[in-house]
Amino acid sequence: MMLLTQRHRLRGYDAMQLAASLPANDLLIAADLSTVTFVAAHDDLVVAARAEELTAENLNRHP
């Protein structure tokens, strides 16, 4: 988690949310299942998720 805060402009709880998604996504990939779609309402968090190779959507962009 600390590496995520160093690589991206993330606050502590945002980094925790992203950190929890990464191993879950890896498990889904290993099981040949659909991957995680990371959803957040924070631009920096969505950018970080995409940089970490997750599909990500900003909740604020979907009325």
Backbone bond lengths (Angstrom), bond angles and torsions (degrees), N, CA, C in turn:
res aa  C-N    CA-C-N  psi(-1)  N-CA   C-N-CA  omega(-1)  CA-C   N-CA-C  phi
1 M - - - 1.446 - - 1.523 110.74 -
2 M 1.313 116.98 -39.06 1.461 119.18 -179.65 1.535 110.81 -61.80
3 L 1.333 116.56 -36.25 1.467 119.49 178.02 1.523 111.46 -62.38
4 L 1.314 117.03 -36.05 1.467 120.15 178.74 1.526 111.08 -64.10
5 T 1.330 117.34 -38.76 1.471 119.64 178.95 1.520 111.25 -70.74
6 Q 1.323 116.67 -24.82 1.463 119.90 177.90 1.521 111.96 -82.43
7 R 1.318 116.79 -32.49 1.471 120.84 -179.00 1.521 113.27 -83.36
8 H 1.331 116.22 -25.70 1.464 120.53 -173.45 1.530 109.96 -133.95
9 R 1.322 114.90 161.35 1.470 120.21 177.37 1.526 109.24 -82.36
10 L 1.327 116.63 78.25 1.457 121.27 -176.55 1.523 111.13 -123.80
11 R 1.313 114.83 145.56 1.460 121.47 170.61 1.528 107.48 -85.21
12 G 1.310 116.20 168.39 1.459 122.42 -174.87 1.515 114.58 -53.37
13 Y 1.334 117.47 -54.05 1.462 119.83 -177.06 1.525 111.96 -69.97
14 D 1.321 117.14 -29.98 1.469 119.52 175.29 1.523 109.99 -65.44
15 A 1.326 116.45 -41.87 1.461 120.49 178.27 1.524 110.56 -64.47
16 M 1.322 117.59 -37.07 1.470 120.50 177.99 1.522 110.86 -63.76
17 Q 1.323 116.54 -42.76 1.466 120.73 179.67 1.533 110.28 -61.47
18 L 1.307 116.27 -45.10 1.465 120.04 179.68 1.529 110.52 -68.63
19 A 1.321 117.37 -42.29 1.466 121.07 -179.36 1.527 111.31 -60.21
20 A 1.301 118.17 -36.31 1.463 121.19 179.53 1.524 111.55 -70.37
21 S 1.299 117.60 -28.03 1.462 121.59 -177.51 1.522 113.05 -77.93
22 L 1.305 117.10 -29.67 1.465 120.23 -173.99 1.531 113.27 -64.79
23 P 1.341 120.35 -49.92 1.473 117.96 178.80 1.528 112.31 -67.99
24 A 1.325 117.00 -31.95 1.467 119.43 176.59 1.522 109.91 -62.75
25 N 1.311 116.89 -41.54 1.460 120.95 178.18 1.529 110.77 -64.28
26 D 1.322 116.93 -41.30 1.465 120.79 178.32 1.528 111.09 -60.41
27 L 1.335 117.15 -41.11 1.466 120.75 178.55 1.524 111.44 -63.88
28 L 1.316 116.46 -40.77 1.459 120.33 178.45 1.527 111.47 -64.35
29 I 1.319 115.90 -41.25 1.465 120.09 178.03 1.526 109.90 -63.09
30 A 1.316 116.96 -44.56 1.468 121.48 -179.46 1.526 111.63 -62.26
31 A 1.333 116.66 -31.53 1.468 121.17 -179.93 1.520 112.05 -89.35
32 D 1.332 116.53 4.96 1.464 122.54 -179.82 1.532 111.47 58.51
33 L 1.340 115.42 42.92 1.458 122.19 178.07 1.524 110.14 -112.18
34 S 1.318 116.51 172.18 1.460 120.76 176.32 1.522 109.63 -62.56
35 T 1.310 115.39 141.63 1.460 120.20 -176.32 1.526 111.93 -83.69
36 V 1.316 114.50 170.95 1.465 122.64 178.72 1.523 109.68 -65.80
37 T 1.305 116.61 137.88 1.460 121.73 165.00 1.515 105.68 -107.33
38 F 1.309 115.98 110.06 1.456 122.91 -176.13 1.528 108.14 -81.25
39 V 1.310 117.40 125.90 1.465 122.20 -178.06 1.522 108.55 -121.88
40 A 1.324 115.62 128.36 1.462 121.12 178.91 1.523 108.52 -149.13
41 A 1.304 115.85 163.72 1.463 121.19 177.96 1.527 110.17 -113.19
42 H 1.317 115.42 33.80 1.463 121.66 -176.26 1.527 107.41 -136.92
43 D 1.330 116.57 116.33 1.464 120.91 -173.91 1.523 113.25 -56.35
44 D 1.337 117.65 -45.81 1.461 119.76 -178.41 1.527 111.48 -62.22
45 L 1.309 117.15 -35.33 1.458 121.30 179.53 1.531 111.10 -69.94
46 V 1.305 117.25 -40.55 1.467 121.23 177.45 1.531 109.96 -65.20
47 V 1.311 117.06 -42.78 1.477 120.70 178.00 1.525 110.03 -61.67
48 A 1.322 117.12 -42.98 1.465 121.01 179.65 1.526 110.83 -64.64
49 A 1.317 117.43 -41.87 1.468 120.78 179.31 1.519 110.59 -61.67
50 R 1.308 116.62 -42.51 1.466 119.69 178.22 1.526 111.00 -65.87
51 A 1.319 116.83 -37.88 1.466 120.19 177.85 1.524 111.14 -65.28
52 E 1.319 116.07 -27.89 1.471 121.12 177.40 1.534 111.10 -88.46
53 E 1.328 115.90 13.24 1.467 124.42 174.35 1.524 114.58 70.36
54 L 1.331 116.79 30.08 1.455 121.37 171.93 1.527 108.55 -98.60
55 T 1.305 116.85 148.54 1.455 120.66 167.07 1.524 105.48 -71.55
56 A 1.324 117.83 130.31 1.463 119.79 -175.49 1.521 110.71 -140.20
57 E 1.308 114.67 143.37 1.467 122.62 178.91 1.525 109.45 -130.40
58 N 1.332 115.63 141.84 1.450 121.36 174.47 1.529 108.36 -91.43
59 L 1.294 116.11 119.41 1.467 122.53 -177.84 1.526 111.44 -58.70
60 N 1.328 117.94 -31.42 1.462 121.79 -178.76 1.528 112.80 -70.20
61 R 1.295 117.50 -15.24 1.465 121.33 -178.75 1.528 112.67 -93.32
62 H 1.327 116.49 5.77 1.455 121.63 179.07 1.534 108.55 -125.97
63 P 1.325 115.65 94.98 1.481 118.49 -176.60 1.525 113.39 -63.29
